[in-house]
Amino acid sequence: MLTAASPPPPADRGGASARSPANQKGAGGQPSQSHLAARSSRPLGPRGPTGFVVQRAARRRAAAGRRDYTSQGAPRRGRVVPPCRGEEEEEEEDGDSGRMESVLSRYENQITILSDYLEEFPETDEPVWILGRQHHLNTDKSKLLLDISARLWFTYRRKFSPIGGTGPSSDAGWGCMLRCGQMMLAQALICRHLGRDWQWEKHKKQPEEYHRILRCFLDRKDCCYSIHQMAQMGVGEGKSIGEWFGPNTVAQVLKKLALFDEWNSLAVYVSMDNTVVIEDIKKMCSSPPQSSGAAHSSAHLHRSTLGRNKNTAGFCTGWKPLLLIIPLRLGINHINPVYIDAFKECFKMPQSLGALGGKPNNAYYFIGFLGNELIYLDPHTTQSFVDSEENGTVDDQSFHCQQAPHRMKIMNLDPSVALGFFCKEECDFDNWCSLVQKEILKQQSLRMFELVQKHPPHWPPFIPPTKPEVTTTGAELIESTDKLFELEEEFEILSV
């Protein structure tokens, strides 16, 4: 298959004389027989005369630092995949050549990224794992697709209020990792309030908790996990607004923003140096927020009455629901094959929230696997801003991926990833520790990460983070992060 970097076919490399009117037209201005024969012998599509135009489009887009991505659904080999809505319109130029180039530029998508995608789910006896749930394609494919469509899907948006008042009004091209972080956190909140087995159905009335979760992520500055809040909080991580984030940076941003979210009352732990410390997590999840005891009491009552997880036996009082994020480097330039089995085991755990990762400057939210293929939700679709209705509900049709998800070979994964887990109760965390010891640590000569009981003595003392004393709410907090947080180490905020 021709790639964007491949030279055009020899048939398309005619010199100036080959393209001159004298060589292309016969008597009376009609095309000559030789020209018609040469033209009819050229293959059509990306392998033929469109190839040169596609290359020009690819070079022009690369120079502008832009890429197109597919919308919902995995593209098929040999089929044309249209680029995102709103991308090609910006390319149109006056004149026939400009319009032709704009139309044909959509083919570059097929040429440059088709090798990363696979066909729709094949006929196989292998199980599919999605966030701790097992599905069989031969017997419950529809159930699998319902499970995937129930995940909240956050993508690029446009036409929202400018970030910071004068910043960008779209995150297209730079916000994909932020959107993936939103998806992982949203899955934690779904498990927190509605339970892992909750299902979304189109046009079906949803509970108030669902709409309240969705409102946390709307693209408005007064929503606690909006693109505005995440981008501005990233400034404290050394990231300018509009700059691409990595998995660890998003984890640190979510950890800071969660301190201002009293409704969900999450404890967010981001591991440091590939090490999860059980003692520190239990200390953090058992400690009420020091800045607002009344808020903790109210949040605890809300948690006990609204939690709908099936595993309600052994309810552990005094435990803040845990969002555990483990940033990892699973190789140097490519993922080390020794980690693949352990990485896949993480998707089988009932506490799984999937993983953040992808490729350089190209983030995906991985939610499961089939064989050696990862299943993921792709944020690279640009949609218009959606706001809540007057009654507080949200038109949620664009927040769920309703077609077969993307898949990619696991060996194509960039080694920089972040695993996510949610433990609603202390017993869930204890179960997760047992699974890690049994399935990941004991069977690996080269461990993906470490799980230790005690805080390492050579580390600084662990102090559970608390909400900074500010007069604004979490939704309005960020004009400057310099006074709220110190710049932390590479992998974790030890104190705030």
C-alpha positions as CSV (number, residue, x, y, z in Angstrom):
1,M,0.0,0.0,0.0
2,L,1.3,3.5,-0.8
3,T,2.2,5.6,2.2
4,A,2.4,9.3,2.6
5,A,6.2,9.1,2.4
6,S,6.3,6.8,-0.6
7,P,7.1,8.3,-4.0
8,P,4.3,8.5,-6.6
9,P,4.0,5.8,-9.1
10,P,6.1,6.2,-12.2
11,A,3.0,6.8,-14.3
12,D,2.5,10.0,-12.4
13,R,6.0,11.4,-12.8
14,G,5.6,13.1,-16.2
15,G,7.9,16.1,-16.8
16,A,6.8,19.5,-18.1
17,S,6.7,18.2,-21.6
18,A,4.5,15.3,-20.7
19,R,2.0,17.7,-19.1
20,S,2.0,20.3,-21.8
21,P,-1.2,20.9,-23.8
22,A,0.6,19.9,-27.0
23,N,1.2,16.4,-25.6
24,Q,-2.2,16.0,-24.1
25,K,-4.4,17.2,-26.9
26,G,-4.7,16.2,-30.6
27,A,-6.2,18.2,-33.4
28,G,-9.1,20.4,-32.6
29,G,-8.1,20.5,-28.9
30,Q,-9.3,17.0,-28.2
31,P,-7.3,14.5,-26.1
32,S,-4.9,12.5,-28.2
33,Q,-5.2,8.7,-28.5
34,S,-1.9,8.2,-26.8
35,H,-2.9,10.4,-23.9
36,L,-6.3,8.6,-23.6
37,A,-4.5,5.2,-23.6
38,A,-2.1,6.4,-21.0
39,R,-4.8,7.9,-18.8
40,S,-7.0,4.8,-19.0
41,S,-4.1,2.5,-18.1
42,R,-3.5,4.4,-14.8
43,P,-4.9,2.7,-11.7
44,L,-7.5,4.8,-9.9
45,G,-7.7,5.7,-6.2
46,P,-4.7,6.2,-3.8
47,R,-2.4,4.0,-5.9
48,G,-3.0,6.1,-9.1
49,P,-3.2,9.7,-10.0
50,T,-4.5,10.7,-6.6
51,G,-1.2,9.6,-5.0
52,F,0.8,12.7,-5.8
53,V,-2.0,15.0,-4.6
54,V,-2.3,13.0,-1.4
55,Q,1.4,13.3,-0.8
56,R,1.2,17.1,-1.2
57,A,-1.7,17.2,1.3
58,A,0.2,15.1,3.7
59,R,3.3,17.3,3.5
60,R,1.2,20.4,3.9
61,R,-0.6,19.0,6.9
62,A,2.7,17.8,8.5
63,A,4.2,21.3,8.0
64,A,1.2,22.7,9.8
65,G,1.5,20.2,12.6
66,R,-2.0,18.8,12.0
67,R,-3.4,15.3,11.5
68,D,-6.8,13.9,10.6
69,Y,-8.4,11.0,12.5
70,T,-11.3,8.8,11.9
71,S,-14.6,9.2,13.7
72,Q,-16.5,6.3,15.3
73,G,-15.9,2.8,14.1
74,A,-12.8,1.0,13.0
75,P,-11.9,1.5,9.4
76,R,-11.6,-1.5,7.2
77,R,-8.7,-2.4,5.0
78,G,-9.2,-1.3,1.4
79,R,-12.0,1.1,2.3
80,V,-12.0,4.9,2.3
81,V,-12.2,6.3,5.8
82,P,-13.4,10.0,6.0
83,P,-11.5,12.4,8.2
84,C,-13.0,14.1,11.2
85,R,-15.7,16.6,10.5
86,G,-14.6,20.2,10.3
87,E,-11.0,19.3,9.3
88,E,-11.2,19.3,5.5
89,E,-13.3,22.4,5.4
90,E,-10.4,24.5,6.6
91,E,-8.3,23.1,3.7
92,E,-10.5,24.3,0.8
93,E,-9.0,26.7,-1.6
94,D,-10.3,28.7,-4.5
95,G,-10.1,27.1,-7.9
96,D,-10.5,23.5,-9.2
97,S,-7.1,22.4,-8.0
98,G,-7.7,23.6,-4.5
99,R,-11.1,21.9,-4.3
100,M,-9.6,18.6,-5.7
101,E,-6.8,18.7,-3.2
102,S,-9.3,19.3,-0.3
103,V,-11.4,16.4,-1.4
104,L,-8.5,14.0,-2.0
105,S,-6.8,14.9,1.3
106,R,-9.2,12.6,3.1
107,Y,-7.4,9.7,1.5
108,E,-4.2,10.4,3.4
109,N,-6.0,9.1,6.5
110,Q,-6.4,5.7,4.8
111,I,-2.8,5.7,3.7
112,T,-1.0,6.8,6.9
113,I,-2.9,5.1,9.7
114,L,-4.7,2.1,8.2
115,S,-2.0,-0.3,9.3
116,D,-2.6,0.5,12.9
117,Y,-6.2,-0.6,12.8
118,L,-7.8,-4.1,12.5
119,E,-11.0,-5.4,11.1
120,E,-14.2,-5.5,13.2
121,F,-14.3,-8.2,15.8
122,P,-13.5,-11.5,14.1
123,E,-15.1,-14.9,14.6
124,T,-13.1,-16.4,17.5
125,D,-13.4,-18.5,20.6
126,E,-11.0,-16.2,22.5
127,P,-12.7,-14.2,25.2
128,V,-12.8,-10.4,25.1
129,W,-12.0,-8.6,28.4
130,I,-13.5,-5.1,29.0
131,L,-12.7,-3.4,32.3
132,G,-12.8,-6.6,34.4
133,R,-15.7,-8.2,32.5
134,Q,-15.4,-11.2,30.2
135,H,-17.4,-11.5,26.9
136,H,-17.6,-14.2,24.3
137,L,-18.0,-13.1,20.7
138,N,-19.8,-16.2,19.6
139,T,-22.5,-16.0,22.2
140,D,-22.9,-12.4,23.5
141,K,-21.4,-10.0,20.9
142,S,-24.4,-7.6,21.4
143,K,-23.8,-7.6,25.1
144,L,-20.2,-6.7,24.5
145,L,-21.1,-3.7,22.3
146,L,-23.6,-2.5,24.9
147,D,-20.9,-2.7,27.6
148,I,-18.5,-0.6,25.4
149,S,-21.2,2.0,24.5
150,A,-21.9,2.5,28.2
151,R,-18.5,4.0,28.7
152,L,-18.4,7.8,28.6
153,W,-16.6,8.9,25.5
154,F,-14.9,12.3,25.5
155,T,-13.5,13.7,22.3
156,Y,-12.2,16.9,20.9
157,R,-14.7,19.7,21.1
158,R,-15.0,23.1,19.5
159,K,-16.9,26.4,20.1
160,F,-16.6,26.3,23.8
161,S,-15.7,29.4,25.8
162,P,-12.0,30.4,25.4
163,I,-9.8,28.8,28.0
164,G,-8.6,31.4,30.5
165,G,-10.8,34.0,28.7
166,T,-8.4,34.6,25.8
167,G,-7.1,31.1,25.1
168,P,-8.2,28.4,22.6
169,S,-11.9,27.6,22.1
170,S,-11.1,24.1,20.8
171,D,-8.8,21.4,22.0
172,A,-8.4,19.7,18.6
173,G,-4.8,18.7,18.0
174,W,-3.6,18.9,21.6
175,G,-6.3,17.8,24.1
176,C,-6.4,14.0,23.4
177,M,-4.6,12.9,26.6
178,L,-6.8,15.2,28.6
179,R,-9.9,13.6,27.1
180,C,-8.5,10.2,27.9
181,G,-7.9,11.2,31.5
182,Q,-11.5,12.4,31.6
183,M,-12.7,9.1,30.3
184,M,-10.8,7.1,33.0
185,L,-12.0,9.4,35.8
186,A,-15.6,9.2,34.4
187,Q,-15.5,5.4,34.6
188,A,-14.4,5.7,38.2
189,L,-17.4,7.9,39.0
190,I,-19.8,5.6,37.1
191,C,-18.5,2.7,39.3
192,R,-18.7,5.0,42.4
193,H,-22.4,6.0,42.0
194,L,-24.0,3.6,39.5
195,G,-21.9,0.4,39.7
196,R,-19.8,-1.3,37.1
197,D,-22.7,-3.2,35.6
198,W,-24.8,-0.1,34.9
199,Q,-25.8,0.1,31.2
200,W,-26.5,3.0,29.0
201,E,-29.3,2.8,26.5
202,K,-30.1,5.4,23.8
203,H,-33.1,7.6,24.5
204,K,-33.6,5.9,27.9
205,K,-34.1,8.1,30.9
206,Q,-31.0,8.0,33.1
207,P,-30.7,8.6,36.9
208,E,-29.8,12.0,38.2
209,E,-26.4,10.7,39.3
210,Y,-25.5,10.0,35.7
211,H,-26.3,13.5,34.6
212,R,-24.5,15.0,37.5
213,I,-21.4,12.9,36.6
214,L,-21.7,14.1,33.0
215,R,-21.9,17.8,34.1
216,C,-18.6,17.4,35.8
217,F,-16.9,17.1,32.4
218,L,-18.7,19.7,30.3
219,D,-16.5,22.2,28.6
220,R,-17.2,25.1,30.9
221,K,-14.9,26.8,33.3
222,D,-17.3,26.1,36.2
223,C,-17.2,22.3,35.8
224,C,-14.7,20.6,38.1
225,Y,-13.1,18.3,35.5
226,S,-13.6,20.4,32.3
227,I,-11.0,20.9,29.7
228,H,-10.6,24.4,31.1
229,Q,-9.7,23.2,34.6
230,M,-7.4,20.5,33.4
231,A,-5.6,22.7,30.9
232,Q,-5.1,25.5,33.5
233,M,-4.1,23.1,36.2
234,G,-1.5,21.7,33.8
235,V,0.3,25.0,34.0
236,G,1.5,24.0,37.4
237,E,3.0,20.9,35.8
238,G,5.0,22.9,33.4
239,K,2.6,22.5,30.5
240,S,1.4,25.6,28.6
241,I,-2.3,25.7,27.6
242,G,-2.5,24.0,24.2
243,E,0.5,21.8,24.9
244,W,0.3,18.0,24.7
245,F,0.2,16.1,28.0
246,G,1.7,12.8,28.8
247,P,0.0,10.1,31.0
248,N,1.7,11.1,34.2
249,T,1.0,14.7,33.8
250,V,-2.8,14.0,33.4
251,A,-2.6,11.8,36.5
252,Q,-1.1,14.6,38.5
253,V,-3.7,17.1,37.2
254,L,-6.6,14.8,38.2
255,K,-5.1,14.3,41.6
256,K,-5.0,18.0,42.3
257,L,-8.5,18.7,40.9
258,A,-10.0,15.9,42.9
259,L,-9.2,17.8,46.1
260,F,-11.9,20.4,45.1
261,D,-14.6,17.8,44.3
262,E,-16.5,17.3,47.5
263,W,-19.4,15.5,45.9
264,N,-17.4,12.5,44.7
265,S,-14.9,12.7,47.6
266,L,-12.3,10.6,45.8
267,A,-8.8,9.8,47.1
268,V,-6.5,9.9,44.1
269,Y,-3.1,8.1,44.6
270,V,-0.5,8.4,41.8
271,S,2.4,5.9,42.3
272,M,6.0,7.0,42.4
273,D,8.9,5.2,40.9
274,N,6.7,2.3,39.8
275,T,5.9,1.5,43.4
276,V,2.5,1.3,45.1
277,V,2.7,1.6,48.9
278,I,-0.1,-0.1,50.7
279,E,0.5,1.8,54.0
280,D,0.3,5.2,52.3
281,I,-2.9,4.4,50.4
282,K,-4.7,3.2,53.6
283,K,-3.5,6.3,55.4
284,M,-4.9,8.5,52.7
285,C,-8.2,6.7,52.2
286,S,-8.9,6.5,56.0
287,S,-8.1,10.1,56.7
288,P,-11.0,12.7,56.5
289,P,-10.1,15.9,54.7
290,Q,-8.6,18.3,57.3
291,S,-10.0,21.4,55.7
292,S,-13.7,20.5,55.8
293,G,-14.9,17.8,58.2
294,A,-18.6,18.7,57.6
295,A,-18.1,18.2,53.9
296,H,-16.6,14.8,54.5
297,S,-19.5,13.8,56.6
298,S,-22.0,14.9,54.0
299,A,-20.0,13.2,51.2
300,H,-19.8,10.0,53.3
301,L,-23.6,10.0,53.8
302,H,-24.1,10.5,50.1
303,R,-21.7,7.7,49.3
304,S,-23.5,5.2,51.5
305,T,-27.0,6.0,50.1
306,L,-26.2,6.3,46.4
307,G,-23.6,3.5,46.0
308,R,-25.1,0.8,43.8
309,N,-22.3,-1.6,43.3
310,K,-23.3,-5.2,43.7
311,N,-20.5,-5.9,46.1
312,T,-22.1,-4.2,49.1
313,A,-21.2,-6.9,51.6
314,G,-18.7,-5.9,54.2
315,F,-19.2,-2.1,53.8
316,C,-16.1,-0.4,55.2
317,T,-16.9,2.8,57.1
318,G,-14.4,5.6,57.0
319,W,-12.9,4.7,53.6
320,K,-12.7,7.2,50.8
321,P,-13.2,5.6,47.4
322,L,-9.8,5.2,45.8
323,L,-8.7,6.1,42.3
324,L,-5.3,4.5,41.9
325,I,-3.2,5.5,38.9
326,I,0.1,3.8,38.1
327,P,2.3,5.6,35.5
328,L,4.7,3.2,33.9
329,R,7.5,3.0,31.3
330,L,7.3,-0.5,29.8
331,G,10.4,-0.2,27.6
332,I,12.7,2.4,25.9
333,N,11.4,3.0,22.4
334,H,9.0,0.1,22.2
335,I,7.0,-2.0,24.7
336,N,9.1,-4.8,26.1
337,P,7.3,-8.1,25.3
338,V,8.0,-9.4,28.8
339,Y,5.4,-7.0,30.2
340,I,2.6,-7.9,27.8
341,D,1.0,-10.7,29.8
342,A,1.0,-8.7,33.0
343,F,-0.4,-5.6,31.2
344,K,-3.3,-7.7,29.9
345,E,-3.9,-9.2,33.3
346,C,-4.7,-5.7,34.6
347,F,-7.8,-5.5,32.3
348,K,-9.1,-8.7,33.9
349,M,-9.2,-7.3,37.4
350,P,-12.7,-6.2,38.6
351,Q,-11.1,-2.9,39.8
352,S,-9.8,-2.1,36.3
353,L,-10.3,1.4,34.8
354,G,-8.2,0.6,31.8
355,A,-5.1,2.5,30.7
356,L,-3.9,5.8,29.3
357,G,-1.4,5.6,26.4
358,G,-1.1,5.4,22.7
359,K,1.7,6.8,20.6
360,P,3.8,9.9,20.8
361,N,1.3,12.9,20.7
362,N,-1.5,10.5,20.0
363,A,-3.5,9.4,23.1
364,Y,-6.1,6.6,23.4
365,Y,-8.1,5.2,26.3
366,F,-7.6,1.5,26.4
367,I,-10.5,-0.4,27.9
368,G,-9.7,-4.1,27.2
369,F,-8.2,-6.6,24.8
370,L,-8.8,-9.5,22.5
371,G,-5.8,-11.8,22.1
372,N,-2.9,-9.5,21.4
373,E,-5.0,-6.6,20.3
374,L,-5.9,-3.8,22.5
375,I,-9.4,-2.3,22.4
376,Y,-9.7,1.5,22.9
377,L,-11.8,4.6,22.7
378,D,-10.4,7.2,20.4
379,P,-10.8,10.9,21.3
380,H,-9.7,12.2,17.9
381,T,-13.1,13.2,16.6
382,T,-14.0,16.9,16.8
383,Q,-17.6,17.6,17.9
384,S,-19.4,20.8,18.9
385,F,-19.7,22.0,22.4
386,V,-22.7,20.6,24.3
387,D,-24.1,22.3,27.4
388,S,-26.6,21.1,30.0
389,E,-30.4,21.9,29.6
390,E,-32.3,24.1,32.0
391,N,-33.5,21.1,34.0
392,G,-29.9,19.9,34.5
393,T,-30.0,17.1,32.0
394,V,-27.4,16.7,29.2
395,D,-28.0,15.6,25.6
396,D,-25.7,12.7,25.9
397,Q,-25.8,11.2,22.4
398,S,-22.4,12.4,21.5
399,F,-20.9,11.2,24.8
400,H,-21.2,7.5,23.9
401,C,-19.4,5.6,21.1
402,Q,-22.2,3.7,19.5
403,Q,-20.1,1.7,16.9
404,A,-17.5,-1.0,17.1
405,P,-14.4,0.4,18.9
406,H,-10.9,0.7,17.5
407,R,-8.3,-2.0,18.1
408,M,-4.5,-2.0,17.6
409,K,-1.8,-4.5,18.0
410,I,-0.3,-4.4,21.5
411,M,3.2,-4.3,20.2
412,N,2.4,-0.9,18.5
413,L,1.8,0.6,22.0
414,D,4.1,3.4,23.1
415,P,5.9,2.2,26.3
416,S,4.7,5.2,28.3
417,V,1.3,4.3,29.9
418,A,-0.7,4.8,33.0
419,L,-2.9,2.0,34.5
420,G,-6.0,2.9,36.4
421,F,-8.0,1.1,39.2
422,F,-11.0,2.0,41.3
423,C,-11.5,0.6,44.8
424,K,-14.8,1.7,46.3
425,E,-14.3,0.0,49.6
426,E,-11.2,-1.1,51.5
427,C,-12.1,-4.7,50.8
428,D,-11.9,-3.9,47.1
429,F,-8.4,-2.6,47.6
430,D,-7.4,-5.6,49.7
431,N,-8.7,-7.9,46.9
432,W,-6.7,-5.9,44.3
433,C,-3.5,-6.3,46.3
434,S,-4.1,-10.1,46.4
435,L,-4.7,-10.2,42.6
436,V,-1.5,-8.2,42.0
437,Q,0.6,-10.6,44.2
438,K,-0.9,-13.7,42.5
439,E,-1.2,-12.7,38.8
440,I,1.5,-10.1,38.3
441,L,4.3,-10.1,40.8
442,K,4.9,-13.8,41.4
443,Q,4.9,-14.8,37.8
444,Q,7.2,-12.1,36.4
445,S,10.9,-12.2,36.4
446,L,10.9,-8.5,35.4
447,R,8.1,-6.8,37.3
448,M,5.9,-4.2,35.8
449,F,5.6,-2.4,39.1
450,E,6.2,-3.1,42.8
451,L,3.6,-3.4,45.6
452,V,5.1,-2.9,49.1
453,Q,3.5,-2.8,52.5
454,K,5.6,-0.1,54.2
455,H,6.6,3.3,53.1
456,P,10.3,3.2,51.9
457,P,12.5,4.8,54.6
458,H,14.5,6.7,52.1
459,W,11.5,8.5,50.7
460,P,10.1,11.8,52.1
461,P,7.3,11.3,54.7
462,F,3.9,10.7,53.1
463,I,1.4,13.4,53.9
464,P,-2.2,12.8,52.6
465,P,-3.1,15.7,50.3
466,T,-5.7,18.2,51.5
467,K,-7.6,20.9,49.8
468,P,-5.7,24.2,49.7
469,E,-7.2,27.0,51.7
470,V,-8.7,29.2,49.0
471,T,-11.9,31.2,48.9
472,T,-13.0,29.9,45.5
473,T,-14.7,26.6,44.7
474,G,-13.0,23.9,42.8
475,A,-14.9,24.9,39.6
476,E,-13.5,28.4,39.8
477,L,-10.1,27.8,41.4
478,I,-7.6,28.3,38.7
479,E,-6.2,31.6,37.6
480,S,-2.7,30.8,38.7
481,T,-1.6,27.5,40.2
482,D,1.7,28.8,41.5
483,K,0.4,29.6,45.0
484,L,-1.6,26.4,45.3
485,F,0.9,23.7,44.5
486,E,4.7,23.2,44.4
487,L,6.2,21.6,41.3
488,E,6.4,17.9,42.2
489,E,8.7,15.1,41.3
490,E,8.4,13.3,38.0
491,F,5.9,10.7,39.2
492,E,4.0,11.9,42.2
493,I,2.9,14.8,44.4
494,L,4.0,13.9,47.8
495,S,2.4,16.8,49.5
496,V,0.3,19.8,48.5
